[in-house]
């Protein structure tokens, strides 16, 4: 079985961001935008959402596909990683 990113799965199934957000149980002011941020790596995707994506896609989307999303530029709202001196 080939694995897809969530964005690829949505394109393959014809789901909009809003439809997919509803299936994943994302709630709030703008669930579609929240999902878009997860897909783009602009915000970390909660494990529960990533696991739900795996379930609704029949395993074609894995939680790791959200971790591998393109990351936002450094300084775009996320602190720099902690560096420990030797």
Protein Blocks (a to p, Z undefined) as FASTA:
>chain_A
ZZddfklmmmmnopafklmmmmnopacjblmlmmmmmmnopaccdfklmmmmmmmnnoma
cfklmmmpccddehihpacdddddZZ
